[in-house]
Amino acid sequence: MLFFLHDTSYKHTMIRAIKRAIALMVLLNLISFLTACSGGGGDEGGSQNNVGNQNDEKTTVTDPQPEPEQPTPQAHTGQLWYNVGDSRIPIINANYQVIPAAQTAQTKQNRQSVQNSSKQGSITEPAVEPTTEKRQAQADDNAISTTNDKGQFEFHEGDQIQFTLAGQRFTIDAQDAVLLDDLVAQNQDKKDNLALLLVNIDKDNESANGIELDQASDEIKALDLALPLDEFFAGLYSALGRYPKPVFSPSLGINLEAPQAEADTVGQAIPFADVFRTARPFRELSGVDVEYDAQGWPISIPEGMTARTKLFQGTLKDAIPNGDYTVLFDGAGTIYFSGGILAGQEKIREGHFKLTLKTQDASQDTEANSLNVVIFATNKDDPIRNIRIIMPGGICRDSSKQRYEPIDPENSRDNPFIRVESSSACPAETYYSSFVSLFQDDRNQIVFNPDYLRHLRDYRLVRVMNFMEASPSYPCENLEDEDYT
């Protein structure tokens, strides 16, 4: 045995035989494995084959089943209504475009995806909801239709609908009855402005038989429905070129307050374009030895005393226009202005000042908006008198009228009922006439504040006894006095 191990030739022969045996075993095992995978092996291969089939069953992808057909959306006929109070009036010939449910479904799905992601804390970004511009593009791609003579329009369940009324676009979920409230999302101020707009673009100017729109109404410059009613009213006047028709027929009356009310710390109306007409009489607040002429103007002020008056006490914030007021007066002397409402002042020349007024919150202090006018000295031969404090702005006048000609309130283009800030607010065939220019010609050329007059137009009856101080509250000592006979 030991002899053979030391025989080198025999040793090499044995190593080669072992290698061949190992290679043969590996080859047999490989053939057995391949046979099992192909299903041709014995019990062991069959067992492996079953495992393979189970794996195949888990990963098999079946063909998708066809989705069930969606039901056809139900067709509807809706109506567009002008509604003020309990009345409903159809809006006829209003342009509208339907945005089909297929276009709006993705928006709703995206919105739900956003909500779900938020609840689950998911960081997966949902699909982006269409922007306003994209929604508008979707609507623009659809056909334009108009409501019929009953204000009716056609749509399908789930659609959105966009109405265009005098340049204003309103997109809402379509429904059988669409009211002004729906168009403006229950915003009362916007509804009031929209109602005013619609009643003034009615084709035959007779809203009782329906609000009928025409092409001319679409050419009106779009107005911001969110504006305060007074500003919207002025903008509508500029767009129409005439005084707007009210939404309702006046039925109430009103009692007018005296321009110089006795309850002087109570906010009161400013009836006049020359606001100095509401100032307290100089005699009330001046030195006891000050002398006055027959009209109440101070003509002699002793040294150490002043002649003083004030106005706007109790006035609420924004109750009068903020801006530059022009002071004009005759005579010579020293005059001074002060008060919480005064934001700035400038002397232009003798007898001419510019006051910048800005109203404050007067809820806690009734004197917060007071304006004091104090005369320190006056020339007895040419005393300060005829003081005018003229509010900013002016009115629009008929182009055929000269500035000095009387204003005709019956002329729709000669308009004393709307105060405007500049010529840009005046419609065609009119020109801008500032209050200052009117007062320079004649103090009585325009007397009343246009905002005040326009407010009174909403009443059927106006009582002026207090306004004229025809029924003073102080006792009558002698009924035979000249003032009462």
ABEGO torsion letter per residue (X at the ends): XAAAAABAAAAAAAAAAAAAAAAAAAAAAAAAAAAAAAGABBAAAAAAAAAAAAAAAAABBBBBBBBBBBBBBBBBBBBBBBBBEABBBBBBGBBBBBBBAAAAAAAAAAAAAAAAAAAAGBABBBBBBBBAAAAAAAAAABBBBBBBAAGBBBBBBGBBBBBBBGGBBBBBBBBABBBAAAAAGGBAAAAAAAAAAAAAABAAGBAAAEBBBBAAAAABBBBBAABBAAAAAAAAAAAAGBBBBBABBBABBBBBBBABBABAABBBBBABABAAAABBBAAAABBAABBBBAAGBBABBBBGBBBBBBBGBGBBBGABBBEBBBBBBBEBEBBBBBEAABAEBBBABBGBBBBBBBBBBAAABAAAABBBBBBABBBAABBBBGBBBBBBEBBBBBAABBAABBBBAABAABBAABBBABAAABBBGBBBBBAAAAAAABAAABABBAAAAAAAAABABBBAAAAAGABBABBBABAABAAAX
